[in-house]
Structures are given as structure tokens and as C-alpha cells.
């Protein structure tokens, strides 16, 4: 009986700690990774603005080749939506919409996740010239993490977890474009 009280006390202490940490943890996050690609900026930008091209380099797109994909609108234009449905819990179900295009510079997308959890975040690609023949690509994510879930930013290293997928995708993007 005494050990049951100790277990309950321990569980309550863990819950209290998460709630307290959540008060101080940031509620917004931003994560970026970059790569240098040996192609002119316009070539890289014109490839990235088409969301269907992400099937060639995104870690998540390549993780489940059997995922169901649907598209709405004209790819490479504002309002185009790429939706996916996967039985792989690491891929889940959701959609991505182009919300803003800054020609030659930036592609802004809004993500809506449904499974394994509901959430909305923003993603973007930025391209900048290093010189006439080389381009820096930044792949970024921004979002909100509501209380008390924001405490997980201290308990789990999202930068490392998601960052490795961005790094893998950018590495693949580089190899695809430099062929």
C-alpha cells in the first residue's frame, strides 16, 4: 500500500513539474537548416516552388511510398494544396498549402496536420545567391506550442529530431539538383 502512494505521489510530481515548466517554456518555435547548391538561384527557386517536387527529396515523402496524395489547384501558385494520408505514424495525415510566393526569394507554406495529432505550423524555403553559380537554400519551420505542451521543448529536443529530417531532405535536394 505504501508503494502505491509513492507511485501516485511521483506521478503527481511529474505532472506538476511539466505544468510549471510549461509556464516558462517558449510558446513559439523556429527551426531552420540550410544547404549550398551548385546551381543559380532562379533554377533552385523554380524547382522548389512546385510542391510535387518534394516527393523527390523530402524525408517524409520518401518514408512512405504508398501514401495517398491528392492535389488541389495549380502547382507552383498561391493556393495550391498538397495533401497526404499515410498509415505510417511518422508521416501521418495532413496538408500543405502555398500561401505566399516572393519570386526568386521565398516560398511560404501553411501546414495542417491531422494525424497523429492536430496542429498547424508554417514552413518556408528561402533562396539566396552566394554567387552566379551557387545558391543557399534555407528550409524552415515556425509554429506555436500551446501550454502545457510547450514544456516538451525542454524535455524533447525538437531541433535535433526535426532538424535531422530537414538536413536529410536538403542533402537529397542537393543531390537531385546537382545531377
C-alpha positions, 0 to 999 in steps of 0.5 A, a space after each residue: 500500500 505504501 508503494 502505491 502512494 509513492 507511485 501516485 505521489 511521483 506521478 503527481 510530481 511529474 505532472 506538476 513539474 511539466 505544468 510549471 515548466 510549461 509556464 516558462 517554456 517558449 510558446 513559439 518555435 523556429 527551426 531552420 537548416 540550410 544547404 549550398 547548391 551548385 546551381 543559380 538561384 532562379 533554377 533552385 527557386 523554380 524547382 522548389 516552388 512546385 510542391 510535387 517536387 518534394 516527393 523527390 527529396 523530402 524525408 517524409 515523402 520518401 518514408 512512405 511510398 504508398 501514401 495517398 496524395 491528392 492535389 488541389 489547384 495549380 502547382 507552383 501558385 498561391 493556393 495550391 494544396 498538397 495533401 497526404 494520408 499515410 498509415 505510417 505514424 511518422 508521416 501521418 495525415 495532413 496538408 500543405 498549402 502555398 500561401 505566399 510566393 516572393 519570386 526568386 526569394 521565398 516560398 511560404 507554406 501553411 501546414 495542417 496536420 491531422 494525424 497523429 495529432 492536430 496542429 498547424 505550423 508554417 514552413 518556408 524555403 528561402 533562396 539566396 545567391 552566394 554567387 552566379 553559380 551557387 545558391 543557399 537554400 534555407 528550409 524552415 519551420 515556425 509554429 506555436 506550442 500551446 501550454 502545457 505542451 510547450 514544456 516538451 521543448 525542454 524535455 524533447 529536443 525538437 531541433 535535433 529530431 526535426 532538424 535531422 529530417 530537414 538536413 536529410 531532405 536538403 542533402 537529397 535536394 542537393 543531390 537531385 539538383 546537382 545531377 
